[in-house]
C-alpha cells in the first residue's frame, strides 16, 4: 500500500469572506492556510495532494497554490462542476453552485486509488491531526474496525469558534467504543460570554451548547471504497432531494456518511485533536489567523519559509 493522499476541498469561492480566500496570504512570506495543511500532511507521511477545484478558478489557483508546491509534493487536480450529474438528470435553470461536499469527493473518483484524507482548503487543523490521520490510514486492514473503515477528527467546539459571527458545525454523537453514530448539522452557532449557543429557527429561540462538545471540521479519512457509496448517495439525491430546492439543495458528506453508518455499511472511528482550529470564515478573522501563524512560527512549529 502506498502513502495516503491528501484531498483538499477548494471549489468554494468564499462568499461570506468576500473573495477567493484559498489564495489569500496569512503571513509576511506569502503563505496561505492551505500551505500549512500541505506542509503538515507531507511531514506526517502523506504522499500526494489532490485539489478539488472549479474549472473557472484553475489558472488563478495553480498560479497561487499548486505550482509553488509541485516540486515538493506531487499534485493533481479534480474538477467539481455542476454538470457532473447522472445520465438523464436535467440541471435546473438558474442553478449556479455545485452539489455539495459528497459530490465534491466523488469528483476525484478516477484519480484517488489509495487511502485518503479530506480537508477544507481554508481551515488550519494543527500538526497532531495529520499524524493521527496518517497512522489510521496506514494501519493494516486487520487492525481496523470492520465494515468500510473510515475515520473523522473531532475538535472541541471551544477551539473552533470565532468572535466575528456565527458558524456552522457538525455536532458529533459518539458511542462508548469511540465510533461515530451520527452528526447533527448545527448551522448557526454563536460564541457567548459564558460559552456557546445555537439556533435552528433563524434566531427565534436559542439553546446552550457545551464548549467541550466534539464537532467535526470536515476532516475525514477514507479509502476508495467510499466512491460506490457516494454514487448511490448522489443517485438518490438527484432522484429524491434535488427537486425540493432545485437552486440550493446539496448532498453533504457528513449526512451521507451518517446514512452509511445507520445502514450498517460503514464504521467511522473518532480521532481527536486538542489543537486550536482556525480559519477565515469572515474577513475580520484574518488578523487573528495571522497572529496565530506568527505565534506558531515563533514557537518553532514551522520554519519561516515552508517550501525552501
C-alpha positions as a Markdown table, in Angstrom:
| # | Residue | x | y | z |
|---|---|---|---|---|
| 1 | Unk | 0.0 | 0.0 | 0.0 |
| 2 | Unk | 1.4 | 3.4 | -1.0 |
| 3 | Unk | 1.3 | 6.6 | 1.1 |
| 4 | Unk | -2.1 | 8.2 | 1.7 |
| 5 | Unk | -3.3 | 11.1 | -0.3 |
| 6 | Unk | -4.5 | 14.5 | 1.0 |
| 7 | Unk | -7.7 | 15.6 | -0.8 |
| 8 | Unk | -8.4 | 19.3 | -0.4 |
| 9 | Unk | -11.8 | 20.8 | -1.0 |
| 10 | Unk | -11.1 | 24.1 | -2.7 |
| 11 | Unk | -14.0 | 24.7 | -5.1 |
| 12 | Unk | -15.8 | 27.3 | -2.9 |
| 13 | Unk | -15.3 | 30.9 | -3.7 |
| 14 | Unk | -15.7 | 32.1 | -0.1 |
| 15 | Unk | -18.9 | 34.0 | -0.3 |
| 16 | Unk | -19.0 | 35.0 | 3.3 |
| 17 | Unk | -15.4 | 36.0 | 3.2 |
| 18 | Unk | -15.7 | 38.1 | 0.1 |
| 19 | Unk | -13.2 | 36.6 | -2.3 |
| 20 | Unk | -11.1 | 33.6 | -3.2 |
| 21 | Unk | -9.8 | 33.1 | 0.3 |
| 22 | Unk | -7.9 | 29.9 | -0.6 |
| 23 | Unk | -5.1 | 32.0 | -2.0 |
| 24 | Unk | -5.1 | 34.9 | 0.5 |
| 25 | Unk | -1.7 | 35.1 | 2.3 |
| 26 | Unk | -1.7 | 34.8 | 6.1 |
| 27 | Unk | 1.9 | 35.7 | 6.8 |
| 28 | Unk | 4.6 | 38.1 | 5.6 |
| 29 | Unk | 6.2 | 35.3 | 3.5 |
| 30 | Unk | 3.0 | 34.9 | 1.4 |
| 31 | Unk | 1.9 | 31.5 | 2.7 |
| 32 | Unk | -1.8 | 30.6 | 2.6 |
| 33 | Unk | -3.5 | 28.5 | 5.2 |
| 34 | Unk | -3.6 | 25.7 | 2.6 |
| 35 | Unk | 0.3 | 25.8 | 2.6 |
| 36 | Unk | 0.4 | 24.8 | 6.3 |
| 37 | Unk | -2.1 | 22.0 | 5.7 |
| 38 | Unk | 0.1 | 20.5 | 2.9 |
| 39 | Unk | 3.3 | 21.0 | 5.0 |
| 40 | Unk | 1.8 | 19.2 | 8.0 |
| 41 | Unk | 0.5 | 16.4 | 5.8 |
| 42 | Unk | 3.8 | 15.9 | 4.0 |
| 43 | Unk | 5.8 | 15.6 | 7.2 |
| 44 | Unk | 3.1 | 13.3 | 8.6 |
| 45 | Unk | 3.7 | 10.9 | 5.7 |
| 46 | Unk | 1.2 | 11.8 | 3.0 |
| 47 | Unk | 2.5 | 11.2 | -0.5 |
| 48 | Unk | 0.3 | 13.3 | -2.8 |
| 49 | Unk | -2.1 | 16.2 | -2.8 |
| 50 | Unk | -5.3 | 16.3 | -4.9 |
| 51 | Unk | -7.1 | 19.7 | -5.2 |
| 52 | Unk | -10.8 | 19.7 | -5.9 |
| 53 | Unk | -11.5 | 23.0 | -7.7 |
| 54 | Unk | -13.8 | 24.5 | -10.3 |
| 55 | Unk | -12.5 | 25.0 | -13.8 |
| 56 | Unk | -13.3 | 28.7 | -13.5 |
| 57 | Unk | -10.5 | 29.2 | -10.9 |
| 58 | Unk | -8.0 | 26.7 | -12.4 |
| 59 | Unk | -5.4 | 29.2 | -13.7 |
| 60 | Unk | -5.6 | 31.5 | -10.6 |
| 61 | Unk | -5.4 | 28.6 | -8.2 |
| 62 | Unk | -2.5 | 26.9 | -10.0 |
| 63 | Unk | -0.5 | 30.1 | -10.0 |
| 64 | Unk | -1.3 | 31.0 | -6.4 |
| 65 | Unk | -1.0 | 27.5 | -4.8 |
| 66 | Unk | -0.4 | 24.4 | -6.9 |
| 67 | Unk | 2.6 | 25.4 | -9.0 |
| 68 | Unk | 4.6 | 26.6 | -5.9 |
| 69 | Unk | 4.5 | 23.2 | -4.1 |
| 70 | Unk | 4.5 | 20.8 | -7.0 |
| 71 | Unk | 8.3 | 20.4 | -6.8 |
| 72 | Unk | 8.0 | 19.3 | -3.1 |
| 73 | Unk | 4.9 | 17.0 | -3.2 |
| 74 | Unk | 3.1 | 15.5 | -6.2 |
| 75 | Unk | 0.0 | 17.5 | -7.1 |
| 76 | Unk | -3.1 | 16.6 | -9.1 |
| 77 | Unk | -6.5 | 18.3 | -9.8 |
| 78 | Unk | -10.1 | 17.1 | -9.9 |
| 79 | Unk | -12.9 | 19.4 | -11.0 |
| 80 | Unk | -16.2 | 19.8 | -9.3 |
| 81 | Unk | -18.7 | 21.0 | -11.8 |
| 82 | Unk | -22.5 | 21.2 | -11.6 |
| 83 | Unk | -22.7 | 19.4 | -15.0 |
| 84 | Unk | -21.2 | 16.2 | -13.4 |
| 85 | Unk | -24.6 | 14.6 | -12.8 |
| 86 | Unk | -26.1 | 11.1 | -13.5 |
| 87 | Unk | -27.3 | 10.4 | -17.0 |
| 88 | Unk | -30.8 | 11.8 | -17.6 |
| 89 | Unk | -30.7 | 14.4 | -14.8 |
| 90 | Unk | -31.7 | 17.9 | -16.1 |
| 91 | Unk | -29.9 | 20.7 | -14.3 |
| 92 | Unk | -32.4 | 23.3 | -13.1 |
| 93 | Unk | -32.4 | 26.7 | -14.8 |
| 94 | Unk | -30.6 | 29.2 | -12.7 |
| 95 | Unk | -28.5 | 26.6 | -10.7 |
| 96 | Unk | -25.0 | 28.1 | -10.2 |
| 97 | Unk | -23.4 | 26.3 | -7.3 |
| 98 | Unk | -22.1 | 22.6 | -7.3 |
| 99 | Unk | -23.9 | 19.9 | -5.5 |
| 100 | Unk | -22.2 | 19.7 | -2.1 |
| 101 | Unk | -19.3 | 18.0 | -0.4 |
| 102 | Unk | -20.3 | 14.4 | -1.2 |
| 103 | Unk | -20.4 | 15.4 | -4.9 |
| 104 | Unk | -17.0 | 17.1 | -4.5 |
| 105 | Unk | -15.4 | 14.0 | -3.1 |
| 106 | Unk | -17.0 | 11.9 | -5.9 |
| 107 | Unk | -15.2 | 14.2 | -8.4 |
| 108 | Unk | -11.9 | 12.6 | -7.6 |
| 109 | Unk | -13.1 | 9.0 | -8.1 |
| 110 | Unk | -10.8 | 8.5 | -11.2 |
| 111 | Unk | -7.7 | 9.9 | -9.5 |
| 112 | Unk | -7.5 | 8.6 | -6.0 |
| 113 | Unk | -6.7 | 4.9 | -5.7 |
| 114 | Unk | -5.3 | 4.8 | -2.2 |
| 115 | Unk | -6.5 | 5.7 | 1.4 |
| 116 | Unk | -7.0 | 9.4 | 1.6 |
| 117 | Unk | -7.8 | 12.3 | 4.0 |
| 118 | Unk | -10.3 | 15.1 | 3.2 |
| 119 | Unk | -9.9 | 18.7 | 4.5 |
| 120 | Unk | -11.2 | 22.1 | 3.7 |
| 121 | Unk | -8.8 | 24.4 | 1.9 |
| 122 | Unk | -9.3 | 27.4 | 4.2 |
| 123 | Unk | -9.0 | 25.7 | 7.6 |
| 124 | Unk | -6.0 | 25.3 | 9.8 |
| 125 | Unk | -6.2 | 21.9 | 11.6 |
| 126 | Unk | -2.9 | 21.6 | 13.6 |
| 127 | Unk | 0.0 | 19.2 | 13.5 |
| 128 | Unk | -1.4 | 16.4 | 15.6 |
| 129 | Unk | -4.5 | 15.8 | 13.4 |
| 130 | Unk | -2.4 | 14.8 | 10.4 |
| 131 | Unk | -0.3 | 12.5 | 12.4 |
| 132 | Unk | -3.4 | 10.7 | 13.7 |
| 133 | Unk | -4.9 | 10.5 | 10.2 |
| 134 | Unk | -1.7 | 9.1 | 8.7 |
| 135 | Unk | -1.5 | 6.5 | 11.5 |
| 136 | Unk | -5.1 | 5.4 | 10.9 |
| 137 | Unk | -4.8 | 5.4 | 7.1 |
| 138 | Unk | -1.5 | 3.5 | 7.1 |
| 139 | Unk | -2.7 | 0.8 | 9.6 |
| 140 | Unk | -3.1 | -2.7 | 8.2 |
| 141 | Unk | -6.7 | -3.6 | 7.3 |
| 142 | Unk | -6.6 | -6.3 | 10.0 |
| 143 | Unk | -6.1 | -3.6 | 12.7 |
| 144 | Unk | -9.1 | -1.5 | 11.5 |
| 145 | Unk | -12.7 | -2.0 | 12.6 |
| 146 | Unk | -15.0 | -4.0 | 10.4 |
| 147 | Unk | -17.2 | -2.8 | 7.6 |
| 148 | Unk | -15.8 | 0.0 | 5.5 |
| 149 | Unk | -13.3 | 1.5 | 8.0 |
| 150 | Unk | -13.2 | 5.3 | 7.9 |
| 151 | Unk | -12.3 | 8.0 | 10.5 |
| 152 | Unk | -13.1 | 11.6 | 11.5 |
| 153 | Unk | -11.0 | 14.0 | 13.5 |
| 154 | Unk | -13.1 | 15.8 | 16.1 |
| 155 | Unk | -12.3 | 19.1 | 17.8 |
| 156 | Unk | -13.6 | 20.7 | 20.9 |
| 157 | Unk | -16.2 | 23.3 | 20.0 |
| 158 | Unk | -14.4 | 26.0 | 22.1 |
| 159 | Unk | -11.3 | 25.5 | 19.8 |
| 160 | Unk | -13.3 | 26.3 | 16.7 |
| 161 | Unk | -15.4 | 29.4 | 17.4 |
| 162 | Unk | -14.9 | 32.9 | 16.0 |
| 163 | Unk | -15.6 | 36.3 | 17.7 |
| 164 | Unk | -16.8 | 37.7 | 14.4 |
| 165 | Unk | -20.1 | 35.9 | 13.7 |
| 166 | Unk | -22.0 | 32.6 | 13.7 |
| 167 | Unk | -20.5 | 29.4 | 12.4 |
| 168 | Unk | -21.9 | 26.0 | 11.2 |
| 169 | Unk | -20.5 | 22.9 | 12.9 |
| 170 | Unk | -21.3 | 19.2 | 12.8 |
| 171 | Unk | -22.0 | 18.1 | 16.4 |
| 172 | Unk | -20.7 | 14.5 | 16.7 |
| 173 | Unk | -22.6 | 11.8 | 18.5 |
| 174 | Unk | -20.0 | 9.2 | 19.6 |
| 175 | Unk | -20.6 | 5.8 | 21.4 |
| 176 | Unk | -18.6 | 4.4 | 24.3 |
| 177 | Unk | -16.4 | 2.4 | 21.9 |
| 178 | Unk | -15.3 | 5.7 | 20.2 |
| 179 | Unk | -17.2 | 5.3 | 17.0 |
| 180 | Unk | -19.3 | 8.0 | 15.3 |
| 181 | Unk | -23.1 | 7.2 | 15.5 |
| 182 | Unk | -24.2 | 10.4 | 13.8 |
| 183 | Unk | -23.6 | 14.1 | 13.1 |
| 184 | Unk | -26.1 | 16.8 | 13.8 |
| 185 | Unk | -25.6 | 19.8 | 11.4 |
| 186 | Unk | -26.0 | 22.9 | 13.5 |
| 187 | Unk | -25.9 | 25.8 | 11.0 |
| 188 | Unk | -25.8 | 28.8 | 13.4 |
| 189 | Unk | -23.6 | 28.6 | 16.5 |
| 190 | Unk | -22.5 | 31.7 | 18.3 |
| 191 | Unk | -19.9 | 32.3 | 20.9 |
| 192 | Unk | -21.3 | 33.9 | 24.1 |
| 193 | Unk | -19.8 | 35.4 | 27.3 |
| 194 | Unk | -20.4 | 32.1 | 29.1 |
| 195 | Unk | -19.9 | 29.6 | 26.4 |
| 196 | Unk | -21.9 | 28.9 | 23.2 |
| 197 | Unk | -25.4 | 28.8 | 21.9 |
| 198 | Unk | -27.2 | 27.7 | 18.7 |
| 199 | Unk | -30.5 | 28.2 | 16.9 |
| 200 | Unk | -32.4 | 26.1 | 14.5 |
| 201 | Unk | -35.2 | 28.6 | 13.7 |
| 202 | Unk | -33.3 | 31.6 | 12.5 |
| 203 | Unk | -32.7 | 33.1 | 15.9 |
| 204 | Unk | -36.3 | 32.9 | 17.3 |
| 205 | Unk | -35.1 | 30.6 | 20.0 |
| 206 | Unk | -31.6 | 29.6 | 21.3 |
| 207 | Unk | -30.2 | 26.6 | 23.1 |
| 208 | Unk | -27.0 | 26.4 | 25.1 |
| 209 | Unk | -24.2 | 24.2 | 23.8 |
| 210 | Unk | -21.3 | 22.9 | 25.8 |
| 211 | Unk | -18.0 | 24.4 | 24.6 |
| 212 | Unk | -16.4 | 20.9 | 25.2 |
| 213 | Unk | -18.8 | 19.3 | 22.7 |
| 214 | Unk | -17.0 | 17.3 | 19.9 |
| 215 | Unk | -17.5 | 18.8 | 16.5 |
| 216 | Unk | -16.5 | 17.8 | 13.0 |
| 217 | Unk | -14.5 | 20.3 | 11.0 |
| 218 | Unk | -14.8 | 18.2 | 7.8 |
| 219 | Unk | -11.5 | 16.3 | 8.4 |
| 220 | Unk | -12.1 | 12.8 | 7.3 |
| 221 | Unk | -10.2 | 9.6 | 6.5 |
| 222 | Unk | -11.5 | 7.3 | 3.8 |
| 223 | Unk | -10.4 | 4.7 | 1.2 |
| 224 | Unk | -11.6 | 4.2 | -2.3 |
| 225 | Unk | -14.5 | 2.0 | -1.1 |
| 226 | Unk | -16.3 | 5.3 | -0.4 |
| 227 | Unk | -16.8 | 6.1 | -4.1 |
| 228 | Unk | -19.5 | 3.4 | -4.9 |
| 229 | Unk | -21.4 | 4.5 | -1.7 |
| 230 | Unk | -21.2 | 8.2 | -2.9 |
| 231 | Unk | -22.5 | 7.2 | -6.3 |
| 232 | Unk | -25.5 | 5.6 | -4.6 |
| 233 | Unk | -26.0 | 8.7 | -2.4 |
| 234 | Unk | -25.8 | 11.0 | -5.4 |
| 235 | Unk | -28.2 | 8.9 | -7.4 |
| 236 | Unk | -30.7 | 9.1 | -4.5 |
| 237 | Unk | -30.1 | 12.8 | -4.1 |
| 238 | Unk | -30.8 | 13.7 | -7.7 |
| 239 | Unk | -33.9 | 11.4 | -7.8 |
| 240 | Unk | -35.4 | 12.4 | -4.5 |
| 241 | Unk | -33.9 | 15.5 | -3.0 |
| 242 | Unk | -32.9 | 18.0 | -5.7 |
| 243 | Unk | -36.4 | 18.9 | -6.7 |
| 244 | Unk | -37.2 | 20.1 | -3.1 |
| 245 | Unk | -34.9 | 23.0 | -3.6 |
| 246 | Unk | -33.6 | 23.0 | -7.1 |
| 247 | Unk | -31.3 | 26.0 | -6.8 |
| 248 | Unk | -29.7 | 25.4 | -3.4 |
| 249 | Unk | -30.0 | 21.8 | -2.4 |
| 250 | Unk | -26.7 | 19.9 | -1.7 |
| 251 | Unk | -25.6 | 16.4 | -1.0 |
| 252 | Unk | -23.5 | 16.7 | 2.2 |
| 253 | Unk | -20.7 | 14.3 | 3.1 |
| 254 | Unk | -21.5 | 14.1 | 6.8 |
| 255 | Unk | -25.1 | 13.3 | 6.1 |
| 256 | Unk | -24.3 | 10.6 | 3.6 |
| 257 | Unk | -21.6 | 9.1 | 5.9 |
| 258 | Unk | -24.2 | 9.1 | 8.7 |
| 259 | Unk | -26.6 | 7.2 | 6.4 |
| 260 | Unk | -23.9 | 4.6 | 5.7 |
| 261 | Unk | -23.4 | 4.1 | 9.5 |
| 262 | Unk | -27.1 | 3.8 | 10.1 |
| 263 | Unk | -27.4 | 1.2 | 7.3 |
| 264 | Unk | -24.5 | -0.8 | 8.7 |
| 265 | Unk | -22.3 | -0.2 | 5.7 |
| 266 | Unk | -19.5 | 1.7 | 7.3 |
| 267 | Unk | -17.9 | 2.5 | 10.6 |
| 268 | Unk | -16.2 | 5.8 | 11.5 |
| 269 | Unk | -13.5 | 5.8 | 14.2 |
| 270 | Unk | -13.4 | 9.1 | 16.0 |
| 271 | Unk | -9.9 | 10.5 | 16.3 |
| 272 | Unk | -9.5 | 13.7 | 18.4 |
| 273 | Unk | -7.3 | 16.8 | 18.4 |
| 274 | Unk | -6.9 | 19.3 | 21.2 |
| 275 | Unk | -5.2 | 21.7 | 18.8 |
| 276 | Unk | -6.9 | 25.0 | 18.1 |
| 277 | Unk | -8.6 | 25.1 | 14.7 |
| 278 | Unk | -8.8 | 28.4 | 13.0 |
| 279 | Unk | -9.9 | 29.7 | 9.6 |
| 280 | Unk | -11.0 | 32.7 | 7.7 |
| 281 | Unk | -14.8 | 32.4 | 7.7 |
| 282 | Unk | -15.0 | 36.2 | 7.8 |
| 283 | Unk | -12.6 | 38.9 | 6.7 |
| 284 | Unk | -12.4 | 40.0 | 10.3 |
| 285 | Unk | -10.9 | 36.6 | 11.2 |
| 286 | Unk | -7.7 | 37.3 | 9.2 |
| 287 | Unk | -5.8 | 39.4 | 11.8 |
| 288 | Unk | -6.3 | 36.7 | 14.4 |
| 289 | Unk | -5.2 | 33.9 | 11.9 |
| 290 | Unk | -2.1 | 35.9 | 11.1 |
| 291 | Unk | -1.2 | 36.3 | 14.8 |
| 292 | Unk | -1.7 | 32.6 | 15.4 |
| 293 | Unk | 0.5 | 31.7 | 12.5 |
| 294 | Unk | 3.2 | 34.0 | 13.7 |
| 295 | Unk | 3.0 | 32.5 | 17.2 |
| 296 | Unk | 3.4 | 29.0 | 15.8 |
| 297 | Unk | 6.5 | 30.1 | 13.8 |
| 298 | Unk | 7.9 | 31.8 | 16.9 |
| 299 | Unk | 7.4 | 28.6 | 18.8 |
| 300 | Unk | 9.3 | 26.6 | 16.2 |
| 301 | Unk | 6.4 | 24.6 | 14.9 |
| 302 | Unk | 7.0 | 25.9 | 11.3 |
| 303 | Unk | 10.0 | 27.5 | 9.6 |
| 304 | Unk | 9.8 | 31.0 | 8.2 |
| 305 | Unk | 9.6 | 29.6 | 4.7 |
| 306 | Unk | 7.8 | 26.3 | 4.3 |
| 307 | Unk | 8.9 | 25.2 | 0.8 |
| 308 | Unk | 12.6 | 26.3 | 0.6 |
